[in-house]
Amino acid sequence: MSTHYFTDHAPATAEQRREMRVQLAGQMRSVYVADGVFSTKGLDKATAILLDVAPLPRGLVADLGCGWGPISLDIALNNPDTRVWALDVNSRALDLTRLNAARLGAESIEVKEATAALAYAQREGVRFDAIRSNPPVRIGKNEVRALMEAWCALLCDDGEATFVMSRHLGADSLAAYLSKRGFDVERLASKQGFRVIQLRRGR
């Protein structure tokens, strides 16, 4: 399994940071990336589609599987008043997101290890206004389902979660599963083989 996904706490590959230019919040920005973290050759297609289609969230937002931070950075740079939890289990991804946020002045990003953050949020009753994710599909269907269900259960009553996934890698089956679990599910877009799915807590 690739080390950039949502299971490895420390990538086995040596860290070699390098700069990369990407468009975030309407401008070209320089960020740091490194091997062992997802999307090191540019903004990946699925994330770009999500950022283009998903509404700009406000309030408290969770970015599940933040990688080097593109979703968190785009949200925070577009609206500095939005608090973003950048979440991953990959320690290198967390370090890079922390570094990129500081470099770009995105002070509203809080970088957190995902497993501990989920436990804290469940224990303390934290509720999110929005969730964004390009889910780590390679961890397995059941694991992705459990991941999305656990975090989406923490949405505010009027909150929404928007995620992007390849149609060929189970986007429709995940949407159907979450619908059966009581969430209101809507497909916002279908582009280049990817689905952008939004869900809300069932009424």
N, C-alpha and C positions, 0 to 999 in steps of 0.2 A: 504494500500500500504506500502511496506517495506520502512523503513526510509533510507536505503542506496542508494536509487535511486535518479535520477536527478531532484527532485522536492522539497525536504525538506531542508530548510536552517539551521535548528538546530534539530538533532535527539532527539526524546523524551526519549530515553533510557539513563541511566546514563553512563558517560564515564568511562570505565575501561581499560586503556591502558595495553597492554601486548606485549612482544617480540615474534617475529616469525622468523624462519629461512627459507629463500627462495633462489632459484637460480636466480640471475639477472646478466646480462652481463658476463655469463660464470663462476660465482663464487657464493658460498653460502654467503648470507648476512643476517645480523640481522636487522629487521625493526620493527617499532611499528604499531600495529593495534588496533582497538577498536570496540565495538559493535556499530551498527548504520552506519557502513561503509561496503561496499561490499567486500567480499572475505577475511574473517578473520581467516580461518582455513588452509590457504595455497594459493598458486597461483592458481586461478581458471582455469579450463580446457580451456575455450575459450581464455582467455588472453595468456595462455601458447602457444596455437596454433598460435595466431596472432604474438607473438614475434618470433616464430620459422619460420613462413612463410614469413612475411612482410619484404621487403628490409629495411636495416638500413637507416633511413632518415638523411638528412643533411639540413643545413640552418635554417629556422624558422619553427618549428613544433608545431601543436596544438594537445594536448591529451584530447579528449572530455570525460568527466566523469572519472577523474583520480583516484577516490577512494583514497587509501593510497599511490598511486604513482607508481605502478609496471611498467607501460609502460614508463612513464616519466623517471624513474630511470634507466631502462634498456637502453634507448636511450642515456641519458646523460652520463652514465658510459661507454658506448661503444665509444662514440664520444663527448668529452667535448667541442668541438667547436660548436656543435649543440645547438641552443637556443630552449628551450621547454617551451611552455605555458601549465602548468598543470591546467586544468579547471574542476570546479565542482560547484554545488550550495550548496552542503552539507558542512557547515562550519567545521565540525569535520574532514571530508576528507581533506579539505584544510590545516588544522592544522597539520594533520598527514603527508601529503606530504611534507610540509615545514620542519617538524621535521626530516623526513627520508632523505630528500635531504641534510640537514645540517649534519646529522650524517654520511652520506656516502660521503660527499664532492662533491656532484653533484651541483656545483655552477651555472651551466647554466640553471637550472630550475627556471622559474618565476611562482609562484603560484597565480592564479587569480580566482575571482568569475566569473562564466561563463556568466551570463546574462550581467553584466557590461562590461566584456571583449568583448563580441560580439558587443555590442553597440559601444564601443570604436573603435574596428577594422573596423566596417562599416563606422563610422564617419571619421576616420583618413586615410582610404584607406590602412590598413595593409593587406599584402598578405602573404600567407603561402606556403612554399615549400612542405610541407607534413602535413597530418592529420592522426592520429591514433585513433581508438576508438573500445571499446567493448560497443556498445550503450546500454542505459538504456531502454530495450524493455518494461519494465513493465509500463512505463508512457503512453503507448498507441501507436497504429500504426501511427495515424496522427501526433502525437507529435514527434515521432522519425523521421518521414519523414521531418517534418518542421525543426527539429534540424539539421539533416544531410545536407539538402539542403542549409540552411542558412550559415553554416560553409564552405561547399564545394564551395559555390559561392565566397569565399575569397581565393581560391587557385590561385597561380601564373599560368601563361599560361602553363608552363611546370611542374606544381606541380601535386601531386597525393594524394589521400586519400585512406587508406586501413582500412577496418573494419571487424570485425568478428561477426557473429550472428548465432544462431541456425537455422537450416533449418525449424524446427517445429514452430519457433517463428517469421517467416516472412522474412528470409534472401532473398529468391528469389523474393518475392513481392516488397521488398524495392529496390533491384537491378533493377527490371523492372521499378519501379516508377522513379528512378533517371535517368535511360536511357531515359525515355519519357520526362524528364525535360532537356534533352540536354547534359547529361554527357556520356562520353565513359566508358562503364562498362565491367569489365573482372573478371571472377572467377579465383582466383589464386590457390585455394585449396578447397577440401571438405574432412574434417577429423572428425571422431567420431560424426557425426551429425551436424557439424558446417561448415559454408561457410566462406571463406576468400575472400572478394570482394574488388577489387581496381577500382577506378574511376578517370577519368581526365576530365578537361573541354573539351567540344566538340569543334572541329575545324571548 
